[in-house]
């Protein structure tokens, strides 16, 4: 008797490495852009929705390079800690001691990413982070309830810059002891009229974690979905498998 043949095809989606992955805001966007995703974060992240390695991201990346395991991956996304030079910890806030005790990992992250030979993305907020601003995204580009400007350095590839539409109003909350209403919520901190966790989830498009700290550190999945789709188009144009 002829045995039935398993005609299921192997998963041909490209594999992406998500470094400093937090709870998976970027990872979910890449999934929607048809990537498989592996994460790495130094903290315990039970809400991360994909396989992940708990440990130091740069040590893990160095080990993948040394062992050759990095060759499993097609693309790398890295969001090194941003507190050292983001807009919340420079300028007037610097006098309060913000930002002074945080390590800037952008340069060592880039150095290792260049060693991989893979195309990559480094993500950082507005501020003085020393990255090329090859692409920058805003929540209004995707109809979100947050502004959350983010800058992206693209290593080994390029992506089109979307048009930045005008903001529809102010960010809701207190500023200089005066309350302002508006169509956006502030995805950081706790006081000053900050949104509830359900409001943050709705504004960011993140439903799988209800931990405020994880929500405030995440990028909206819409950003990485845009990046992932742009990357796949760039590979297709070059005739390279994504």
C-alpha atoms as an extended CHARMM CRD file, in Angstrom:
* protein
*
       242  EXT
         1         1  UNK       CA              0.0000000000        0.0000000000        0.0000000000  PROA      1               0.0000000000
         2         2  UNK       CA              1.3550000000        3.4020000000       -0.9420000000  PROA      2               0.0000000000
         3         3  UNK       CA              1.9420000000        5.6290000000        2.0420000000  PROA      3               0.0000000000
         4         4  UNK       CA              0.5200000000        9.1580000000        1.9330000000  PROA      4               0.0000000000
         5         5  UNK       CA              3.0840000000       11.7800000000        1.0120000000  PROA      5               0.0000000000
         6         6  UNK       CA              3.5100000000       14.7930000000        3.2760000000  PROA      6               0.0000000000
         7         7  UNK       CA              3.2340000000       17.6370000000        0.7870000000  PROA      7               0.0000000000
         8         8  UNK       CA              3.6080000000       20.4050000000        3.3630000000  PROA      8               0.0000000000
         9         9  UNK       CA              6.3890000000       22.7130000000        2.2710000000  PROA      9               0.0000000000
        10        10  UNK       CA              9.1500000000       23.8420000000        4.5670000000  PROA      10              0.0000000000
        11        11  UNK       CA              8.6680000000       27.3470000000        5.9220000000  PROA      11              0.0000000000
        12        12  UNK       CA             10.4530000000       29.4670000000        3.3390000000  PROA      12              0.0000000000
        13        13  UNK       CA             10.0070000000       32.7890000000        5.1030000000  PROA      13              0.0000000000
        14        14  UNK       CA             13.3690000000       34.4910000000        5.7980000000  PROA      14              0.0000000000
        15        15  UNK       CA             14.6410000000       34.3110000000        9.3730000000  PROA      15              0.0000000000
        16        16  UNK       CA             15.2130000000       37.6030000000       11.1960000000  PROA      16              0.0000000000
        17        17  UNK       CA             17.2560000000       38.2020000000       14.3470000000  PROA      17              0.0000000000
        18        18  UNK       CA             15.6660000000       40.7460000000       16.7080000000  PROA      18              0.0000000000
        19        19  UNK       CA             18.2950000000       42.0990000000       19.1440000000  PROA      19              0.0000000000
        20        20  UNK       CA             17.3410000000       43.9990000000       22.3230000000  PROA      20              0.0000000000
        21        21  UNK       CA             13.9000000000       42.6420000000       21.5610000000  PROA      21              0.0000000000
        22        22  UNK       CA             11.9310000000       43.7270000000       24.6510000000  PROA      22              0.0000000000
        23        23  UNK       CA              8.3390000000       42.4240000000       24.3660000000  PROA      23              0.0000000000
        24        24  UNK       CA              8.2830000000       42.1740000000       20.5840000000  PROA      24              0.0000000000
        25        25  UNK       CA              6.8200000000       45.3560000000       19.1030000000  PROA      25              0.0000000000
        26        26  UNK       CA              9.2940000000       45.2340000000       16.2240000000  PROA      26              0.0000000000
        27        27  UNK       CA              9.0960000000       41.4470000000       15.9800000000  PROA      27              0.0000000000
        28        28  UNK       CA              5.3450000000       41.4210000000       15.4120000000  PROA      28              0.0000000000
        29        29  UNK       CA              5.6620000000       43.8640000000       12.5320000000  PROA      29              0.0000000000
        30        30  UNK       CA              8.2660000000       41.6640000000       10.8830000000  PROA      30              0.0000000000
        31        31  UNK       CA              5.9770000000       38.6640000000       11.2670000000  PROA      31              0.0000000000
        32        32  UNK       CA              3.2890000000       40.6050000000        9.4040000000  PROA      32              0.0000000000
        33        33  UNK       CA              5.8740000000       41.3080000000        6.6950000000  PROA      33              0.0000000000
        34        34  UNK       CA              6.3110000000       37.5190000000        6.3850000000  PROA      34              0.0000000000
        35        35  UNK       CA              9.4810000000       36.8880000000        8.3650000000  PROA      35              0.0000000000
        36        36  UNK       CA             10.1910000000       34.2520000000       10.9530000000  PROA      36              0.0000000000
        37        37  UNK       CA             11.6650000000       35.9180000000       14.0380000000  PROA      37              0.0000000000
        38        38  UNK       CA             14.0960000000       34.9750000000       16.8090000000  PROA      38              0.0000000000
        39        39  UNK       CA             14.6390000000       37.4640000000       19.6340000000  PROA      39              0.0000000000
        40        40  UNK       CA             17.3110000000       38.2230000000       22.2110000000  PROA      40              0.0000000000
        41        41  UNK       CA             16.9640000000       40.3330000000       25.3430000000  PROA      41              0.0000000000
        42        42  UNK       CA             18.7900000000       40.4770000000       28.6640000000  PROA      42              0.0000000000
        43        43  UNK       CA             15.5350000000       40.5960000000       30.6520000000  PROA      43              0.0000000000
        44        44  UNK       CA             12.9890000000       37.8610000000       31.1650000000  PROA      44              0.0000000000
        45        45  UNK       CA             10.3130000000       38.4860000000       28.5310000000  PROA      45              0.0000000000
        46        46  UNK       CA              7.4930000000       35.9540000000       28.9620000000  PROA      46              0.0000000000
        47        47  UNK       CA              5.2490000000       38.0570000000       26.7130000000  PROA      47              0.0000000000
        48        48  UNK       CA              7.6440000000       37.9070000000       23.7510000000  PROA      48              0.0000000000
        49        49  UNK       CA              5.5810000000       36.0340000000       21.1440000000  PROA      49              0.0000000000
        50        50  UNK       CA              8.4360000000       34.2050000000       19.3760000000  PROA      50              0.0000000000
        51        51  UNK       CA             11.4610000000       32.0510000000       20.2630000000  PROA      51              0.0000000000
        52        52  UNK       CA             14.0660000000       34.1130000000       22.0640000000  PROA      52              0.0000000000
        53        53  UNK       CA             17.4010000000       33.8340000000       23.8230000000  PROA      53              0.0000000000
        54        54  UNK       CA             17.7550000000       35.4620000000       27.2200000000  PROA      54              0.0000000000
        55        55  UNK       CA             21.1650000000       37.0410000000       27.5640000000  PROA      55              0.0000000000
        56        56  UNK       CA             23.3760000000       39.9460000000       26.5770000000  PROA      56              0.0000000000
        57        57  UNK       CA             22.4980000000       40.8130000000       22.9740000000  PROA      57              0.0000000000
        58        58  UNK       CA             26.0170000000       41.7600000000       21.8930000000  PROA      58              0.0000000000
        59        59  UNK       CA             27.5990000000       38.6970000000       23.4850000000  PROA      59              0.0000000000
        60        60  UNK       CA             24.9780000000       36.5460000000       21.7860000000  PROA      60              0.0000000000
        61        61  UNK       CA             25.5810000000       38.1860000000       18.4110000000  PROA      61              0.0000000000
        62        62  UNK       CA             29.3470000000       37.7520000000       18.7910000000  PROA      62              0.0000000000
        63        63  UNK       CA             28.8310000000       34.0610000000       19.5270000000  PROA      63              0.0000000000
        64        64  UNK       CA             26.5870000000       33.6190000000       16.4880000000  PROA      64              0.0000000000
        65        65  UNK       CA             29.2790000000       35.2190000000       14.3310000000  PROA      65              0.0000000000
        66        66  UNK       CA             32.0740000000       33.1080000000       15.8300000000  PROA      66              0.0000000000
        67        67  UNK       CA             30.2000000000       29.8230000000       15.3870000000  PROA      67              0.0000000000
        68        68  UNK       CA             28.8300000000       30.6230000000       11.9500000000  PROA      68              0.0000000000
        69        69  UNK       CA             25.2550000000       30.2880000000       13.1950000000  PROA      69              0.0000000000
        70        70  UNK       CA             24.5870000000       33.8340000000       12.0270000000  PROA      70              0.0000000000
        71        71  UNK       CA             24.3630000000       32.3960000000        8.5110000000  PROA      71              0.0000000000
        72        72  UNK       CA             20.8920000000       31.0860000000        9.3670000000  PROA      72              0.0000000000
        73        73  UNK       CA             19.6100000000       34.6500000000        9.3210000000  PROA      73              0.0000000000
        74        74  UNK       CA             18.7190000000       36.8920000000        6.4020000000  PROA      74              0.0000000000
        75        75  UNK       CA             18.2900000000       40.1890000000        8.2430000000  PROA      75              0.0000000000
        76        76  UNK       CA             18.9890000000       41.7370000000       11.6690000000  PROA      76              0.0000000000
        77        77  UNK       CA             17.0330000000       44.3670000000       13.6050000000  PROA      77              0.0000000000
        78        78  UNK       CA             18.6920000000       45.9940000000       16.6270000000  PROA      78              0.0000000000
        79        79  UNK       CA             17.2080000000       48.4410000000       19.1330000000  PROA      79              0.0000000000
        80        80  UNK       CA             20.0870000000       49.1120000000       21.5500000000  PROA      80              0.0000000000
        81        81  UNK       CA             19.1700000000       50.9570000000       24.7630000000  PROA      81              0.0000000000
        82        82  UNK       CA             18.3850000000       54.5670000000       23.9370000000  PROA      82              0.0000000000
        83        83  UNK       CA             18.3250000000       56.3040000000       27.3190000000  PROA      83              0.0000000000
        84        84  UNK       CA             21.8400000000       57.7340000000       27.0340000000  PROA      84              0.0000000000
        85        85  UNK       CA             21.0700000000       60.1440000000       24.1820000000  PROA      85              0.0000000000
        86        86  UNK       CA             17.3260000000       60.2550000000       23.6190000000  PROA      86              0.0000000000
        87        87  UNK       CA             15.4210000000       63.5360000000       23.7850000000  PROA      87              0.0000000000
        88        88  UNK       CA             14.0690000000       62.7220000000       27.2660000000  PROA      88              0.0000000000
        89        89  UNK       CA             17.5590000000       62.5240000000       28.7800000000  PROA      89              0.0000000000
        90        90  UNK       CA             19.3260000000       65.4490000000       27.1260000000  PROA      90              0.0000000000
        91        91  UNK       CA             18.7510000000       69.1990000000       27.2100000000  PROA      91              0.0000000000
        92        92  UNK       CA             16.9000000000       70.4820000000       30.2660000000  PROA      92              0.0000000000
        93        93  UNK       CA             16.3680000000       66.9700000000       31.6240000000  PROA      93              0.0000000000
        94        94  UNK       CA             20.1160000000       66.3370000000       31.6890000000  PROA      94              0.0000000000
        95        95  UNK       CA             20.4190000000       68.7530000000       34.6160000000  PROA      95              0.0000000000
        96        96  UNK       CA             18.1870000000       66.3780000000       36.5940000000  PROA      96              0.0000000000
        97        97  UNK       CA             20.6950000000       63.5840000000       36.1400000000  PROA      97              0.0000000000
        98        98  UNK       CA             18.7530000000       61.7530000000       33.4310000000  PROA      98              0.0000000000
        99        99  UNK       CA             20.8820000000       59.8980000000       30.9150000000  PROA      99              0.0000000000
       100       100  UNK       CA             24.1330000000       60.1460000000       32.8390000000  PROA      100             0.0000000000
       101       101  UNK       CA             24.2600000000       56.5220000000       33.9850000000  PROA      101             0.0000000000
       102       102  UNK       CA             23.1740000000       54.8120000000       30.7640000000  PROA      102             0.0000000000
       103       103  UNK       CA             25.5980000000       53.0870000000       28.4220000000  PROA      103             0.0000000000
       104       104  UNK       CA             25.5730000000       54.0080000000       24.7320000000  PROA      104             0.0000000000
       105       105  UNK       CA             25.6550000000       50.7230000000       22.7970000000  PROA      105             0.0000000000
       106       106  UNK       CA             25.0390000000       52.0400000000       19.2840000000  PROA      106             0.0000000000
       107       107  UNK       CA             28.6760000000       51.9630000000       18.1210000000  PROA      107             0.0000000000
       108       108  UNK       CA             29.5070000000       48.4450000000       19.3880000000  PROA      108             0.0000000000
       109       109  UNK       CA             26.2090000000       47.1860000000       17.9910000000  PROA      109             0.0000000000
       110       110  UNK       CA             27.0330000000       48.5980000000       14.5610000000  PROA      110             0.0000000000
       111       111  UNK       CA             30.5570000000       47.1650000000       14.6600000000  PROA      111             0.0000000000
       112       112  UNK       CA             29.2350000000       43.6470000000       15.2280000000  PROA      112             0.0000000000
       113       113  UNK       CA             26.4500000000       44.0230000000       12.6930000000  PROA      113             0.0000000000
       114       114  UNK       CA             29.0030000000       45.0240000000       10.0670000000  PROA      114             0.0000000000
       115       115  UNK       CA             30.9090000000       41.8170000000       10.8520000000  PROA      115             0.0000000000
       116       116  UNK       CA             27.8650000000       39.6970000000       10.0490000000  PROA      116             0.0000000000
       117       117  UNK       CA             27.8230000000       40.7680000000        6.4070000000  PROA      117             0.0000000000
       118       118  UNK       CA             24.0240000000       40.8470000000        6.6520000000  PROA      118             0.0000000000
       119       119  UNK       CA             21.6750000000       43.7340000000        5.9250000000  PROA      119             0.0000000000
       120       120  UNK       CA             20.4610000000       45.3070000000        9.1450000000  PROA      120             0.0000000000
       121       121  UNK       CA             18.4670000000       48.0370000000       10.8740000000  PROA      121             0.0000000000
       122       122  UNK       CA             19.4670000000       50.0390000000       13.9640000000  PROA      122             0.0000000000
       123       123  UNK       CA             16.5430000000       51.8460000000       15.6190000000  PROA      123             0.0000000000
       124       124  UNK       CA             16.8020000000       54.8900000000       17.8940000000  PROA      124             0.0000000000
       125       125  UNK       CA             14.4880000000       57.6960000000       19.0790000000  PROA      125             0.0000000000
       126       126  UNK       CA             14.9860000000       61.3740000000       18.3960000000  PROA      126             0.0000000000
       127       127  UNK       CA             17.9240000000       62.8470000000       20.2780000000  PROA      127             0.0000000000
       128       128  UNK       CA             21.6820000000       62.6750000000       19.8540000000  PROA      128             0.0000000000
       129       129  UNK       CA             22.1530000000       58.9940000000       19.1180000000  PROA      129             0.0000000000
       130       130  UNK       CA             24.9820000000       58.7000000000       16.6000000000  PROA      130             0.0000000000
       131       131  UNK       CA             23.2150000000       56.8650000000       13.8050000000  PROA      131             0.0000000000
       132       132  UNK       CA             22.5350000000       57.7600000000       10.2020000000  PROA      132             0.0000000000
       133       133  UNK       CA             18.9200000000       58.7540000000        9.8010000000  PROA      133             0.0000000000
       134       134  UNK       CA             18.3620000000       56.7760000000        6.6230000000  PROA      134             0.0000000000
       135       135  UNK       CA             14.6740000000       56.4420000000        7.4420000000  PROA      135             0.0000000000
       136       136  UNK       CA             12.4300000000       58.0130000000       10.0310000000  PROA      136             0.0000000000
       137       137  UNK       CA              8.8850000000       57.0690000000       10.8920000000  PROA      137             0.0000000000
       138       138  UNK       CA              5.9840000000       58.6250000000       12.7760000000  PROA      138             0.0000000000
       139       139  UNK       CA              2.7510000000       57.1100000000       14.0410000000  PROA      139             0.0000000000
       140       140  UNK       CA              0.7170000000       59.5370000000       11.9560000000  PROA      140             0.0000000000
       141       141  UNK       CA              2.1080000000       57.8760000000        8.8170000000  PROA      141             0.0000000000
       142       142  UNK       CA              0.1590000000       54.7810000000        9.8620000000  PROA      142             0.0000000000
       143       143  UNK       CA             -2.9110000000       56.3600000000       11.4700000000  PROA      143             0.0000000000
       144       144  UNK       CA             -1.8140000000       55.4700000000       15.0090000000  PROA      144             0.0000000000
       145       145  UNK       CA             -2.6990000000       57.1370000000       18.2930000000  PROA      145             0.0000000000
       146       146  UNK       CA              0.9500000000       57.9340000000       19.0610000000  PROA      146             0.0000000000
       147       147  UNK       CA              3.4980000000       60.1690000000       17.3480000000  PROA      147             0.0000000000
       148       148  UNK       CA              6.5930000000       58.2210000000       18.5160000000  PROA      148             0.0000000000
       149       149  UNK       CA              9.1640000000       59.4920000000       16.0140000000  PROA      149             0.0000000000
       150       150  UNK       CA             11.8710000000       56.9030000000       15.3990000000  PROA      150             0.0000000000
       151       151  UNK       CA             15.0630000000       56.9800000000       13.3250000000  PROA      151             0.0000000000
       152       152  UNK       CA             16.5460000000       53.9980000000       11.5050000000  PROA      152             0.0000000000
       153       153  UNK       CA             20.0230000000       53.3760000000       10.1540000000  PROA      153             0.0000000000
       154       154  UNK       CA             19.9020000000       50.8760000000        7.2950000000  PROA      154             0.0000000000
       155       155  UNK       CA             23.0200000000       48.7790000000        6.7950000000  PROA      155             0.0000000000
       156       156  UNK       CA             23.5630000000       47.3960000000        3.3070000000  PROA      156             0.0000000000
       157       157  UNK       CA             20.2140000000       48.4050000000        1.8080000000  PROA      157             0.0000000000
       158       158  UNK       CA             17.8610000000       51.3470000000        1.3360000000  PROA      158             0.0000000000
       159       159  UNK       CA             14.1490000000       52.0290000000        1.7790000000  PROA      159             0.0000000000
       160       160  UNK       CA             11.8610000000       54.7910000000        0.5090000000  PROA      160             0.0000000000
       161       161  UNK       CA             11.0310000000       57.5570000000        2.9670000000  PROA      161             0.0000000000
       162       162  UNK       CA              7.2610000000       57.9130000000        3.4730000000  PROA      162             0.0000000000
       163       163  UNK       CA              5.7090000000       61.3590000000        3.3660000000  PROA      163             0.0000000000
       164       164  UNK       CA              5.2340000000       62.7970000000        6.8540000000  PROA      164             0.0000000000
       165       165  UNK       CA              1.6350000000       64.0370000000        7.1700000000  PROA      165             0.0000000000
       166       166  UNK       CA              0.8430000000       66.9360000000        9.4640000000  PROA      166             0.0000000000
       167       167  UNK       CA              0.0180000000       65.9790000000       13.0260000000  PROA      167             0.0000000000
       168       168  UNK       CA             -3.6940000000       66.1930000000       13.7930000000  PROA      168             0.0000000000
       169       169  UNK       CA             -3.2260000000       67.9600000000       17.1110000000  PROA      169             0.0000000000
       170       170  UNK       CA             -1.3970000000       67.7600000000       20.4160000000  PROA      170             0.0000000000
       171       171  UNK       CA             -0.3190000000       64.8780000000       22.5890000000  PROA      171             0.0000000000
       172       172  UNK       CA             -2.8270000000       64.5320000000       25.4060000000  PROA      172             0.0000000000
       173       173  UNK       CA             -1.5980000000       65.2970000000       28.9090000000  PROA      173             0.0000000000
       174       174  UNK       CA             -0.0300000000       67.9090000000       31.1440000000  PROA      174             0.0000000000
       175       175  UNK       CA              2.8220000000       70.1070000000       30.0100000000  PROA      175             0.0000000000
       176       176  UNK       CA              4.2290000000       72.8230000000       32.2790000000  PROA      176             0.0000000000
       177       177  UNK       CA              1.2900000000       72.2710000000       34.6570000000  PROA      177             0.0000000000
       178       178  UNK       CA             -1.2740000000       72.8800000000       31.9110000000  PROA      178             0.0000000000
       179       179  UNK       CA             -3.5050000000       70.0950000000       30.5700000000  PROA      179             0.0000000000
       180       180  UNK       CA             -3.9250000000       69.7140000000       26.8110000000  PROA      180             0.0000000000
       181       181  UNK       CA             -6.3190000000       67.4070000000       25.0160000000  PROA      181             0.0000000000
       182       182  UNK       CA             -5.4070000000       65.8350000000       21.7070000000  PROA      182             0.0000000000
       183       183  UNK       CA             -5.6630000000       62.7960000000       19.4260000000  PROA      183             0.0000000000
       184       184  UNK       CA             -2.3860000000       61.2280000000       20.5950000000  PROA      184             0.0000000000
       185       185  UNK       CA             -1.2890000000       59.6600000000       23.8660000000  PROA      185             0.0000000000
       186       186  UNK       CA              2.1880000000       59.8580000000       25.3840000000  PROA      186             0.0000000000
       187       187  UNK       CA              3.7310000000       56.3580000000       25.3910000000  PROA      187             0.0000000000
       188       188  UNK       CA              6.1610000000       57.0090000000       28.2420000000  PROA      188             0.0000000000
       189       189  UNK       CA              6.0540000000       57.5560000000       31.9940000000  PROA      189             0.0000000000
       190       190  UNK       CA              3.1550000000       57.3040000000       34.4250000000  PROA      190             0.0000000000
       191       191  UNK       CA              1.9820000000       60.7250000000       35.6030000000  PROA      191             0.0000000000
       192       192  UNK       CA              0.8100000000       63.9000000000       33.9390000000  PROA      192             0.0000000000
       193       193  UNK       CA             -2.3410000000       62.5660000000       32.3120000000  PROA      193             0.0000000000
       194       194  UNK       CA             -0.5900000000       59.5610000000       30.7750000000  PROA      194             0.0000000000
       195       195  UNK       CA             -2.7740000000       56.9210000000       29.1010000000  PROA      195             0.0000000000
       196       196  UNK       CA             -4.0830000000       53.7670000000       30.7150000000  PROA      196             0.0000000000
       197       197  UNK       CA             -2.6080000000       50.4540000000       29.6290000000  PROA      197             0.0000000000
       198       198  UNK       CA             -5.6230000000       49.6510000000       27.3790000000  PROA      198             0.0000000000
       199       199  UNK       CA             -5.2950000000       53.0900000000       25.7740000000  PROA      199             0.0000000000
       200       200  UNK       CA             -1.5960000000       52.4570000000       25.1530000000  PROA      200             0.0000000000
       201       201  UNK       CA             -2.3180000000       49.0600000000       23.6320000000  PROA      201             0.0000000000
       202       202  UNK       CA             -4.8880000000       50.5420000000       21.2520000000  PROA      202             0.0000000000
       203       203  UNK       CA             -2.7050000000       53.5160000000       20.3000000000  PROA      203             0.0000000000
       204       204  UNK       CA              0.3780000000       51.3860000000       19.5960000000  PROA      204             0.0000000000
       205       205  UNK       CA             -1.3500000000       48.4030000000       18.0040000000  PROA      205             0.0000000000
       206       206  UNK       CA              0.0900000000       46.0260000000       20.6220000000  PROA      206             0.0000000000
       207       207  UNK       CA             -2.2540000000       43.5320000000       22.2680000000  PROA      207             0.0000000000
       208       208  UNK       CA             -0.0880000000       40.6590000000       23.5470000000  PROA      208             0.0000000000
       209       209  UNK       CA              1.4320000000       42.4550000000       26.5600000000  PROA      209             0.0000000000
       210       210  UNK       CA             -0.2430000000       44.5460000000       29.2440000000  PROA      210             0.0000000000
       211       211  UNK       CA              3.0040000000       45.4940000000       30.9920000000  PROA      211             0.0000000000
       212       212  UNK       CA              3.3450000000       49.2890000000       30.9080000000  PROA      212             0.0000000000
       213       213  UNK       CA              7.1500000000       49.2310000000       30.8560000000  PROA      213             0.0000000000
       214       214  UNK       CA              7.1220000000       46.9430000000       27.8220000000  PROA      214             0.0000000000
       215       215  UNK       CA              4.5820000000       49.1110000000       26.0180000000  PROA      215             0.0000000000
       216       216  UNK       CA              6.5020000000       52.3160000000       26.6850000000  PROA      216             0.0000000000
       217       217  UNK       CA              9.7440000000       50.8100000000       25.3410000000  PROA      217             0.0000000000
       218       218  UNK       CA              8.2260000000       49.2820000000       22.1980000000  PROA      218             0.0000000000
       219       219  UNK       CA              8.0130000000       50.5870000000       18.6750000000  PROA      219             0.0000000000
       220       220  UNK       CA              4.6360000000       50.1310000000       16.9850000000  PROA      220             0.0000000000
       221       221  UNK       CA              4.5270000000       46.9800000000       14.8280000000  PROA      221             0.0000000000
       222       222  UNK       CA              3.3900000000       49.1560000000       11.9100000000  PROA      222             0.0000000000
       223       223  UNK       CA              6.9260000000       50.5990000000       11.7190000000  PROA      223             0.0000000000
       224       224  UNK       CA              8.7390000000       47.2970000000       11.3860000000  PROA      224             0.0000000000
       225       225  UNK       CA              6.0680000000       45.9210000000        9.0700000000  PROA      225             0.0000000000
       226       226  UNK       CA              6.8120000000       48.8330000000        6.7430000000  PROA      226             0.0000000000
       227       227  UNK       CA             10.5620000000       48.2140000000        7.0550000000  PROA      227             0.0000000000
       228       228  UNK       CA             10.2040000000       44.4740000000        6.5220000000  PROA      228             0.0000000000
       229       229  UNK       CA              8.0740000000       44.8860000000        3.4140000000  PROA      229             0.0000000000
       230       230  UNK       CA             10.4570000000       47.5200000000        2.0310000000  PROA      230             0.0000000000
       231       231  UNK       CA             13.3950000000       45.1860000000        2.6260000000  PROA      231             0.0000000000
       232       232  UNK       CA             11.7170000000       42.3190000000        0.8110000000  PROA      232             0.0000000000
       233       233  UNK       CA             10.9030000000       44.5760000000       -2.1370000000  PROA      233             0.0000000000
       234       234  UNK       CA             14.5330000000       45.7550000000       -2.2510000000  PROA      234             0.0000000000
       235       235  UNK       CA             15.7570000000       42.1560000000       -2.3850000000  PROA      235             0.0000000000
       236       236  UNK       CA             13.2550000000       41.2540000000       -5.0990000000  PROA      236             0.0000000000
       237       237  UNK       CA             14.3670000000       44.2050000000       -7.2330000000  PROA      237             0.0000000000
       238       238  UNK       CA             17.9710000000       42.9930000000       -6.9530000000  PROA      238             0.0000000000
       239       239  UNK       CA             16.9770000000       39.4140000000       -7.6390000000  PROA      239             0.0000000000
       240       240  UNK       CA             18.1890000000       38.3540000000       -4.1810000000  PROA      240             0.0000000000
       241       241  UNK       CA             16.2290000000       36.0070000000       -1.9260000000  PROA      241             0.0000000000
       242       242  UNK       CA             14.9040000000       37.8520000000        1.1160000000  PROA      242             0.0000000000
